[in-house]
Amino acid sequence: MEAKNFDRFKETIEREFMGHPAVTKNQYTKWFSRGDVPLDHLRDFTVQFSVFSNQFLLAALNRVINADTLEASREAKEILMNELGVIYNKPAVAFALQASAVPQAAGSGAHSSRAVPEVDREGDPALVSTEGTVDGGRFRFRAAHFEWLLRFGEPLGLTFDDMGKRRHGTPSTLHFCDELFRLYGSEDYNAAMGASFAVENWAAAGFWKELIAGIERIKATRLPDLPLAFFTWHDRIEDQHREHTWDELRACYDSPKFREAPFIRAGVAMLDGVKVFWDGLTELRGRPPGIRVA
């Protein structure tokens, strides 16, 4: 009976979450993937994405504060601290870091043994691990996800003062940020879990790959110095998360605190917020540079 109920619940999730227009009908990222993005709009996109990325820190902190168990608090801290610049501590990487500190004789490959760990320690998203734990991990300013976006914005002429602040956000971007804070960071167990699961499904649905495809074309034809690593790193980590999605849902479903209706309600509301974000970017496409939605 329990397995049958869970199967029925999975069908509801697939219909309400996986079938949501934010997941299945993202016209903005489909357009973006072609690479025909005016540079003025690419700047708009970068600024709005930086606002979402930076303001997400508030939602992540709220999730830590409102966690219902020590384990949940630690899981939330993994996300928050990695966003802030703590590199995941993966045993193989840690071993390489230790080995790189040992003096080696000339001709023994000392340079090659140091090269990757040294860049890793500086927080290059192309090389830092997507696996492991922040417990025992190294903090690097340059490993903060917002700093990765700052480096993406540099070839576009964007500076620290142009990005990430709430004042830079359009109403649609800020609505999305506020929904993340309200739902993803909720103190209500079912609302927080529903929003989290919805966000994971959105993130794993392929929009990162569509953004990467568009940026690769822009890099190849117009901006050779444009770094892709912020986007490729997130795409790699979402591919890993996808493997554990249903196991995590089952664990949530088995919790005595679980209630289906508020879980679904919060997840759908979270995806509605995601759609507002992308629709806002679509609206910006049709506006002159510097003009924002009132």
N, C-alpha and C positions, 0 to 999 in steps of 0.2 A: 504494500500500500504506500509506504514511504517513497520507494523508488518511482512508483507511478505518479505520485503527487509532484515529485521533483521533475519528472519528465514533462508534466503539464506546465509546471512553472517555467522550465526552459523554453517551451514553445511560446509562452507569453513574453519572455525576454527577447526571443528572436523576432517576434512580431513588433513589440513596442520599442525595443532598443535598436536591434540590428536593422529593423525596417524603417527607422525614423529618417526623415529627409536629411537631417544633418549628417547622417552616415551614408545614405544611399544616393542622395541627389545634391552633392556639393558642386554646383555649377561654377562657383568661383575657382576652386582648385583645378577643375577640369580645364577651364580657360587658362589658368596660370601655367599649367603643365605644357602648353604649346610654346611658351617662351616669348610670345609676342606682347610682352609687358613693357609699356613705356617706362622709362627710368623715373619720371616724376611719380608714377603710381607705385613703382617698386619702393621708392622712399616712403610713400604713404603706408604701404604694406609693412615695411620694416618697422616704422614707428608704432603702428597699431599692434603688431606682434610683440614688440618690446614692452608695450604697456601691459598686455596680457601676461607675458612671461614674468615681468617684475612684480605685478600686482598679485600674481599667483602665490607669492611668498606669504601674503597675508592669509590666504585661504589655507595654505599648508601649515602655517603656525596655528591657526584656529583649530585645525584638525588634531594637532598635537595636544593643545590645551583641552579639547573636548573628548579626547580618546576615552573609551569606557574601560580599558584594561591596560596594564603595563605593556603587554605585548603589542597592542594596537598603538600605544604611544610610541614605542620604539620603531614600529613600522612607519609611522608618520614622520618620525625624526629622520629615518633613512632618506626619505624623499626631500625633506626640507634642507637637511645639511648638505646633501649632494647638490641641490640647487644653489646653495650658498658658496660652494667651492670645496667641499670635502670629497676627495677622489675615493671611489670605492676601493677598499682594501681586498684585493684578490691574491690568494697565496702565491701564485706564480709570479705576479708582478712584484709582490713584496720581496720574494727571493731574488729577483733580478735587481731590485734596488739595492739589496744588501751586497750582492755580488759586484755591483758597479762601484761600490765604495772600497773594495779590496784592491790594493796596488797590484799591477800586473807588469810582467817584463815586456820590454819592447818586442813587437812582432807577435805578441800572444793574443791579439784581438782585443786589447783593452779599449780601443776607441769604439768598436762595434758593440761591446758589451755595455757601454755607458750611453750610447746615442739615444736609444728608445726610452730608457728610464728617465734620463735627464729631461727630455721633452715631456714625458708623462708627468713629471713632477711640476712642470710649468703649466700644466692644465690644458694641453692641446687636445681639443675634443676628438680629433681624428685618431688619437692614440690612447686616450684614457679608457680604462675598463668600463664596460657596461654591466659587470657582474661583481659580486662580493658584498661588502658591508662598509658603512662609514665608520664602524667601530674599529679603531686603530688606523683609520685612513689618514692621509695627509691633506691638510688644508692648503690650498693655493688660491690667492686672489684671482689669478687668471683662469682658474677652473670654475669660477662662478658662471652659471649659464647666461646671466645677463651680460657678463663681459664677453662671452662668445658672440652674443648678438651685437655688442658694440663693435667688435672687430668686423662683423659682417657689414655694419653700417658705414665703416670708414671709407671704402671705395665709392660710396654713394654721397659722400660729403656730410654725413651725419656725425654729430658729436655727442658726448655724454649729456649735454644740456638739451639735446633734441629728443631723447629717448627715455622711455620707461616710466615717466612720471604720470600721475593721474591727469594732470592738466593737458597732456598730449592726447588723451583718449577721446574718441568720438562717443556720443551717447550709446551707440550699439556696442562698442568695445567695453565701455564701463558697465553696461548692463550685464554683459557676460562675466566680467570680473566680480560684480556684486553677487551674481548667482553662484559663482564658485565659492565665495565667502559664506553665503547663506546656506548652501546645500552641501557642498563638499566638506566644509568645515563645521557642519551642524553638530550640536550636542545630542541630537536625536539619532540613535544608532541606525535605524532603518533609513532615514533620510541621507545620512552620511554614506552609508554603504551603497544605497541605490545610486546616488550621484557619482560616487567613486567608480562603480562598475560601469555606469554609462560613459563616463569620461574615458575609461580604459578602452571600451569598445570603439568609441569615436577615434581615439588616438591610434588604435590598431587597424583601422578600416582602410588605410591606404593614403590618407591625405598627405602624409609626410613624403611618400614616394612621388606624388603629383607635384608637390612644391619642389622637390629635388630635380625632377625632370625639367621643370621650367627654369630653375636657377642654372642648371648645367648648360642649357641652351643660351641663356644670357651670358654666362661666363665664356662660352666658346665664341660668341659672336660680338660681344660688346664690352664686357668687363672681365678681363682675364685675371684680375687680382681679387675677384669676389670669392671669399672662402665658403665652402659648403658644409664644413664639419659640424656646425651646430645642428643642422638638419639631418645629416647622415647619422650622427650619434643618436639622436632621438628616434630615428627610424629603426636603428639596430636594437635599441632597448625595447621598443614596442613589439618588435618581432619576437623577442624573448618573452615579454609579458603575455603575448597571445597564447603561448603554450600552456600557461597555468590558469587561464581565465576561468574555465569551468570548474577546476578543482577549488579555486577560491570562492566561486559562487556556491558550490556545494557546502563548503565550510560555513559560509554565512547562513545558508538555508537551514543548516542543522543547529544553529545557535538558538537557545531558548528565547532570545530577545527578538528573533526574526518575525516580522509581520509583512506579508506580501504587499498589501495595498499601499502603505506609505513608501515602501521600497520602490515600487513601480512609479508611483506618483512623483517622487523626487527625481528618479532617473529620467523620466520624460521631461520634467521641468528643466533639468540640467541640459538635456539635448536641445530643448527649445532655446536655451541661452546660447548654446554653441551656434545654432542656426542664425540667431540674431547677429552674432559676431561676423560670420561669413557674409550674410546679406548686407551688413554695413560696409564691408570691403567692396562688395559688388557695386553698391551705390557710389562709393568713392571713385570707382573707375570712370564714371560719367561726369565727374566734376573737375573744374579747372584746378591746377596745382594750388595747394594752400587753402582751398575752400573746404570747410568742414560742415557736417550736418548740424543744423541748428538744434 
